[in-house]
Amino acid sequence: MANMYEALVNKKASLAVIGLGYVGLPLAYAFAERINVIGFDINRQHVEDLQQQAKTKKAEIVFTNDTAMLSNAKFFIITVPTPVDRYNIPDLKPLMSASETVGKALTKGSYVVYESTTYPGCTEEDCLPVLEKYSGLHLAEDFKLGYSPERINPGDQQHTLQTVVKVVSGSDDTALQEISKVYELVVKAGVYKAPSIKVAEASKIVENTQRDLNIALMNELSLIFDRMGLNTYEVIEAAGSKWNFLKFHPGLVGGHCIGVDPYYLTYKAASLGYDSRVIAASRYINDDMARYVARKIITHVFRHSGNPRVLVKGVTFKENVHDIRNSKIVDTVKELLLFHIEVDVEDPFAKAADVYREYGLQLSEHAADKKYDAVVITVPHAPYLQLDDAYFASITNEEALVVDLKGIYRNNITSRKYWSL
């Protein structure tokens, strides 16, 4: 269908979003303001919740977990997760399952666009064969293919779907032009037309791999400066007085992108006979930081207590969001538990049921009768920004350690020993 854009805006065709998570859901709502949208997800409870919300929002969108409903769509956007397994190997099962589902719903003239982050070549080499197998159709003569990497930053009210340039690509020039026009319906900042699907895939991987490398450098500097008795944040501020210095900071690298995406690139590189050195080293440094933090805490608390208690404030992977995926502070907590240290974990944004289901940890609130030997502040949640020296003194023993991973209380903690990355 060469005039896919016209068919959508005239509501002669529908767009389906496959996967209604932090990427797919806002995308579905945005498109629903202009065209007919079907929101599909395999999680029945999630779909039922969205159906109720749609009634209150009066949104013109159909939420479903019924694959038969997808036969009403001609333009498909796949936004399912692309995680890694316990060995940091890409797990393509959600992507392959979604491709099979869409393949069964494909008809002649359809478009399929992938947004799920993956390695260069995955869309055409891994996903396309599944689409063709289950549809019985062939690329170019029967349907079009594209890739447009998501750039959603959870909790960011400034850099949104509408305000960030969208990279788009297509299997041929017609696909590229039509896909570009469709995305321009919702992306006010406009689109960047990549010359190929592989270039678009690679651009997403590079975005997050670059950040991972820069944070790894700051983390390694933190390890060095800690041995020198220097505060890394003070060093960064001083270096930042030069116009071309990039102000990255040390920290635990979790979440669903930066701590995951580089493994997709190193996996693909290894399959081509190249063993990454720089990227792999950065991943090693960043993945080990959680255990490094644990070792600092363990060394301190056992010097001052035979039965230490630690309070961890914050379990989400970043500030002011409820997302706990790949939260690296969990690795710190598990390391502390191995040494039979009593650990309480609290978070004003995380959902207790999610934390227990994902990590087997119970969220708790600080009991009035407890005094801690260490308090760890992992992320600058808004409620934490108001805490002061008196607060930490009130919940800790005199020899306690305040571990401030993001440096938000620097120079403000005087009654207790203070440490940050």
C-alpha positions in Angstrom: 0.0 0.0 0.0 2.0 3.0 -1.3 -0.5 5.5 0.2 -0.4 4.0 3.7 -0.3 7.5 5.2 -3.4 8.6 3.4 -5.2 5.4 4.4 -4.4 6.0 8.1 -5.3 9.7 8.3 -8.6 9.1 6.4 -9.3 6.2 8.8 -9.5 3.6 6.1 -6.8 1.6 7.8 -5.8 1.1 11.5 -2.5 1.2 13.2 -1.6 -1.5 15.8 0.9 -1.1 18.6 2.2 -4.5 19.8 3.4 -4.3 23.4 2.0 -1.7 25.8 4.8 -0.9 28.1 6.7 2.4 28.7 7.3 2.7 25.0 4.2 1.3 23.3 1.5 2.9 25.5 2.4 6.6 25.1 2.9 5.8 21.4 -0.5 4.3 21.1 -2.2 7.2 22.9 -0.3 9.7 20.7 -1.4 8.1 17.5 -5.0 7.7 18.8 -5.3 11.5 18.7 -5.0 11.4 14.9 -5.9 7.9 13.6 -7.5 4.6 14.5 -5.4 2.6 16.9 -5.4 -0.9 18.3 -3.3 -1.4 21.4 -2.3 -5.1 21.8 -0.6 -6.8 24.8 -0.4 -10.4 25.9 -1.0 -9.4 29.6 -4.7 -9.7 30.0 -4.8 -7.9 33.4 -2.8 -5.0 31.9 -5.2 -4.8 29.0 -8.3 -4.8 31.3 -6.8 -2.0 33.3 -6.1 0.0 30.2 -9.6 -0.6 28.9 -11.0 0.9 32.1 -8.6 3.9 31.9 -9.6 4.4 28.3 -13.2 4.8 29.4 -12.3 7.6 31.8 -10.0 9.3 29.3 -12.5 8.9 26.5 -9.6 7.8 24.3 -10.4 6.6 20.8 -8.3 3.4 21.1 -9.1 -0.3 21.3 -7.1 -2.2 23.9 -7.0 -6.0 23.4 -5.1 -9.2 24.0 -7.1 -11.0 21.3 -4.9 -11.7 18.3 -7.9 -11.8 16.0 -8.4 -8.1 16.5 -5.1 -7.5 14.8 -6.6 -8.5 11.4 -8.2 -5.1 11.4 -4.8 -3.4 11.2 -2.5 -2.5 8.3 0.3 -0.7 10.0 2.0 -2.6 12.9 4.5 -1.1 15.4 6.3 -3.7 17.6 7.6 -2.3 20.9 8.2 -5.4 23.0 11.1 -5.7 25.5 14.5 -7.0 24.4 16.3 -8.1 27.6 19.4 -10.2 28.2 19.4 -13.5 30.1 21.4 -14.3 33.3 24.5 -14.8 31.1 24.0 -11.4 29.4 23.0 -13.1 26.1 20.2 -11.3 24.1 16.8 -12.8 24.8 14.9 -12.5 21.5 11.9 -14.6 22.6 9.5 -11.6 23.1 10.6 -10.2 19.8 10.2 -13.5 17.9 6.8 -14.1 19.6 5.6 -10.7 18.6 6.8 -11.2 15.0 4.9 -14.5 14.9 1.7 -12.8 16.1 2.0 -10.0 13.6 3.0 -12.4 10.8 -0.3 -14.2 11.3 -2.2 -10.9 11.0 -0.3 -9.6 8.0 -2.2 -8.9 4.7 -1.0 -7.6 1.4 -0.1 -3.9 1.6 0.8 -4.0 5.3 3.6 -2.2 7.0 5.6 -3.5 10.0 7.9 -1.2 12.0 10.1 -2.4 14.9 11.0 -0.1 17.7 12.5 -2.7 20.1 16.2 -2.1 20.7 18.4 -4.8 19.2 21.6 -5.4 17.3 22.1 -4.3 13.6 20.7 -6.9 11.3 18.1 -8.3 13.7 15.1 -6.8 11.9 16.0 -8.2 8.5 17.9 -11.3 9.5 15.9 -12.6 12.4 12.5 -10.9 12.4 11.7 -10.8 8.7 11.9 -14.6 8.2 9.3 -15.0 11.0 7.0 -12.5 9.4 7.3 -14.2 6.0 6.9 -17.7 7.5 3.7 -17.0 9.3 2.1 -14.7 6.8 3.0 -16.5 3.6 3.8 -13.1 2.2 7.1 -11.7 0.9 8.8 -8.4 1.6 8.7 -5.8 -1.1 6.0 -7.4 -3.3 3.5 -8.0 -0.4 4.5 -5.8 2.5 6.9 -3.2 3.8 9.3 -3.2 6.7 10.9 -0.5 8.8 12.8 0.2 12.0 12.5 3.3 14.2 14.4 3.1 17.6 12.5 4.3 20.6 14.0 7.3 22.5 11.7 7.3 25.5 13.3 8.5 28.7 11.0 7.5 31.6 10.2 10.3 34.0 11.6 13.0 31.7 9.0 15.7 31.0 11.2 17.7 28.7 12.5 15.0 26.2 9.3 13.3 25.2 8.0 11.4 22.2 6.8 14.6 20.6 9.9 16.7 21.3 12.7 14.3 20.3 13.7 13.8 16.7 12.7 10.2 15.6 15.1 8.1 13.6 13.2 6.2 10.9 14.1 3.7 8.2 12.5 1.5 5.6 13.1 -1.5 3.5 12.9 0.7 0.4 12.3 4.3 -0.5 8.5 4.0 -0.6 8.6 2.4 2.9 10.9 5.1 4.2 8.7 7.9 2.9 5.4 6.5 4.2 6.8 5.5 7.6 8.3 9.0 8.0 5.0 10.6 7.3 3.2 8.4 9.7 5.6 9.2 12.5 5.4 12.9 11.7 1.8 12.7 12.8 3.0 12.5 16.5 6.6 13.6 16.5 6.6 17.4 16.4 10.4 17.6 16.4 10.4 15.7 13.1 12.2 12.6 11.8 15.7 11.7 10.7 15.6 9.4 7.7 18.4 6.8 8.1 19.8 5.3 4.9 19.1 1.7 6.0 17.4 -0.4 8.6 20.8 -1.5 9.9 22.0 2.1 10.3 18.9 2.9 12.4 19.4 -0.2 14.5 23.0 0.7 15.1 22.2 4.3 16.0 20.2 3.2 19.0 22.8 0.8 20.2 25.5 3.5 19.8 23.5 6.1 21.8 23.4 3.9 24.9 26.8 2.3 24.5 28.4 5.7 24.4 26.7 6.6 27.7 27.7 3.3 29.2 31.4 3.9 28.3 31.3 7.5 29.6 29.8 6.4 32.9 32.3 3.5 33.1 35.1 6.0 32.8 33.6 8.1 35.7 33.2 4.9 37.8 36.8 3.9 37.2 37.9 7.4 38.2 35.8 7.1 41.3 37.6 3.9 42.2 40.9 5.7 41.8 40.0 8.9 43.5 38.5 7.0 46.5 42.0 5.6 47.1 43.4 9.1 47.0 40.8 10.5 49.4 39.3 12.7 46.7 35.6 13.3 46.1 34.8 12.5 42.5 32.0 15.0 42.2 34.4 17.8 43.3 36.9 16.7 40.7 34.2 16.6 38.0 33.0 20.1 38.9 36.5 21.5 38.6 37.1 19.8 35.3 33.8 21.0 34.1 35.0 24.6 34.1 36.6 23.8 30.7 34.2 24.4 27.8 34.6 21.0 26.1 34.5 18.8 29.2 31.5 16.4 29.2 29.9 16.2 32.7 29.2 12.5 33.2 29.0 11.1 36.7 29.7 7.8 38.4 26.8 5.6 39.5 25.1 2.2 39.3 24.1 1.6 35.7 20.7 -0.2 35.6 17.4 0.1 33.8 16.3 -1.4 30.5 18.7 0.4 28.1 22.2 1.5 29.1 22.9 -1.6 31.2 21.5 -4.0 28.5 22.0 -2.6 25.0 25.8 -2.9 24.8 25.5 -6.6 25.3 23.5 -6.8 22.1 26.3 -5.1 20.2 29.1 -7.3 21.7 27.0 -10.4 21.0 26.6 -9.5 17.4 30.3 -8.6 17.2 31.3 -11.9 18.6 29.1 -13.7 16.1 31.2 -12.0 13.4 34.5 -13.0 14.9 35.3 -9.8 16.8 35.7 -9.7 20.6 34.9 -6.2 21.9 37.5 -4.9 24.3 36.5 -1.3 25.2 32.7 -2.0 25.4 33.2 -5.3 27.3 35.6 -3.6 29.8 33.0 -0.8 30.4 30.3 -3.4 31.1 32.6 -5.2 33.5 33.3 -2.0 35.4 29.7 -0.8 35.6 28.3 -4.2 36.5 30.8 -4.5 39.4 30.0 -1.2 40.9 27.1 -2.6 43.0 29.4 -5.1 44.6 32.0 -2.4 45.2 29.4 -0.3 47.1 28.5 -3.4 49.1 32.1 -4.0 50.0 32.5 -0.4 51.2 29.5 -0.8 53.5 30.5 -4.2 54.8 34.0 -3.0 55.7 32.5 -0.1 57.6 29.6 -1.6 59.5 31.5 -4.7 60.8 34.1 -2.3 62.4 31.4 -0.8 64.6 28.7 -3.4 65.1 28.5 -7.2 65.6 24.9 -7.2 64.3 24.8 -4.4 61.7 21.6 -2.9 60.2 21.5 -1.1 56.8 18.7 1.0 55.3 18.6 1.3 51.5 16.6 4.3 50.3 15.6 3.8 46.7 15.2 0.6 44.6 14.1 2.1 41.2 16.8 2.4 38.5 16.4 6.2 38.4 14.8 9.0 40.2 11.0 9.7 40.4 9.9 6.6 38.4 8.4 3.4 39.5 10.5 1.3 37.1 12.6 -1.3 38.9 13.9 -3.3 35.9 17.6 -4.2 36.1 18.0 -2.2 39.3 21.6 -2.6 40.3 21.2 -1.7 43.9 19.5 -5.1 44.3 23.0 -6.6 43.7 24.3 -4.5 46.6 21.4 -5.7 48.8 22.0 -9.3 48.0 25.7 -9.0 48.7 24.9 -7.5 52.1 22.5 -10.3 52.9 25.2 -12.9 52.1 27.0 -11.4 55.1 23.9 -11.8 57.3 23.5 -8.0 57.5 19.9 -6.9 58.3 18.7 -4.8 55.4 15.6 -2.7 55.1 14.6 -1.4 51.6 12.2 1.4 51.0 11.1 3.5 48.0 8.3 6.1 47.7 7.8 5.2 44.0 8.4 1.5 43.6 5.4 -0.9 44.0 6.0 -3.4 46.7 4.4 -6.2 44.7 6.7 -5.6 41.8 9.8 -5.6 43.9 8.8 -8.8 45.6 7.9 -10.5 42.4 11.0 -9.4 40.5 13.7 -9.7 43.3 12.1 -11.5 46.3 12.6 -8.4 48.5 10.1 -6.9 50.8 9.8 -3.1 50.9 9.5 -1.7 54.4 9.4 1.5 56.2 11.9 2.6 58.8 10.7 1.5 62.3 10.9 4.2 64.9 12.9 1.9 67.3 15.6 1.0 64.7 19.0 2.6 64.5 21.1 1.9 61.4 24.8 1.4 60.9 24.6 2.6 57.4 22.1 4.4 55.2 22.3 4.1 51.4 20.6 6.8 49.2 20.6 5.3 45.7 18.7 7.9 43.6 17.6 11.5 44.1 13.9 10.9 44.4 12.1 14.2 45.1 11.2 13.3 48.7 14.8 12.6 49.4 16.0 16.0 48.4 14.5 17.5 51.5 16.4 15.2 53.9 19.2 16.8 56.0 21.9 16.0 58.5 19.5 15.9 61.4 17.3 13.3 59.7 20.2 10.9 59.1 21.5 11.5 62.7 18.0 10.6 64.0 17.9 7.2 62.3 21.5 6.0 62.7 24.1 5.1 65.3 26.9 7.6 66.0 29.4 5.6 64.0 27.1 5.2 61.0 28.0 5.7 57.4 25.8 7.7 55.0 26.3 6.4 51.5 25.2 9.0 48.9 25.6 7.3 45.5 24.5 10.5 43.6 26.3 13.0 45.7 23.1 14.9 46.6 24.1 15.6 50.2 27.7 16.5 49.6 29.0 19.0 52.2 25.7 18.8 54.1 26.4 15.6 56.3 28.5 16.5 59.3 27.3 14.4 62.2 28.0 11.1 60.5 30.7 9.7 58.3 29.9 10.4 54.6 30.9 8.6 51.4 29.9 8.9 47.8 31.1 7.5 44.5 
